[in-house]
Amino acid sequence: QVQLVESGGGLVQPGGSLRLSCAASARISRFHTMGWYRQAPGKQRELVATTATFGSTMYADSGKGRITISRDSAKNTVDLQMDSLKPEETADYYCNGSAGEGYWGQGTQVTVSS
């Protein structure tokens, strides 16, 4: 059973930065796509960013220019660097890996507040 474990969440002031990390218990090369999603209270889970096996990336429009997803195949991690954070980005952030079936981590909480 593949496990994804997120870390790096916390409280940050508006305009601040956070770096989230997702550690996989298996080689991330087995996932054709890995990504980060978020879910705010009372809202549906939404895409933040994805990265595919051969390096292509995709970002939600709201994060373009401020959010960067990266993968480290040697460490089997996928990181999410978030800059200039906004209060409306407060949410639980989830790591996802797609390999025929989808795998989800348990989530890490991000609170953007002064």
N, C-alpha and C positions, 0 to 999 in steps of 0.2 A: 504494500500500500504506500503510495507516494504521499509525502507530507510536505506542505508549504508552511513556513513559519515567518510571519512578518514581525518586524521590529522597527523602532525609531520614531514612533508616534509620541505625541505629547502636546503641551501647551506652548503656543507661540503667539507673539503679538502680530497684529496686522502689519504687513510689509516684511515680515521675517521669513526665514527659510527653515526647511526641515528636509532631512534625507531619510527616506524609508528604505528598508532592505527586506528582501524576501529570500529566505534560504530554502532550497529544495533538498529533499532527502535522496534524490536521484539526479542523474546527469540532466541538465536543462536542455541538452540537445535532443532529448526524447520528445520535448514539447515543440510542436511546430509554431506555436505562438504562446508567449507569456505576456501578462499584462497586469495593470493595476486598475481597480475599480473602487468607487466610493459610494457610500450610502448614508445620506443625512437622515435625521429623525423624520419619520413621516413621508419620506420620499423613496422613489425606486432607486435601485442600484444603477449607477451609470459608469460608463467608460471614462477613464482618465488618460491612459496611454497603453499601447501594446508594442511589443517587439517580436519580430519573427526570426526564425532560425538563421536566415542569411543576413540579418541585420537591419531589415527595413523596419521603420517605426511609424506609428500613427498616434496622433494626439487629438483629444477633444478640442474644439475651437477655443473653449474657455481657458485652456492652459498653454496654448501655443506661445512660444517665446519666453515662458516662465517655468515650464516643467520639462524635465529631461529624463527619459527612461534609458537605462543602460543594463547590459548583461555581462557577467563575468563567468565564462564557461569553466574556467579553472576552479573557481570557488563555488560554482553552481548557485549563483545569486543573481537577482534582478533588483536593481535599485531604482528609486524614484526621487530625483532631486526637485524640490519645489521651492521656488523663490517668489518673492512679492506676494505672499499669501494673503488671502482675503477672508473676512469672517464667514462669508457664504461657503467657503471650502471646508468648514467644520463638518466632519463626518467620520465614519469608520471606513478605513481604507483596507481593501482586500487584494491579495495577490491571487492570480489565476494562471493555471497552466492548462493548455489544450493539447491533448494527444489522443484524438479519437473521442475519449471522454474528457470531461473537464474536472479539474481539481481546484479546490479553494482552500485558502488559509483561514485562520480563525479571526483575522482582522486586527488592526491596530488603530487606536483612536487618535484623531488629530483635532485639536481645538484651537481655533484662531480667534483670539480675544484679547482685548486690552484690560 
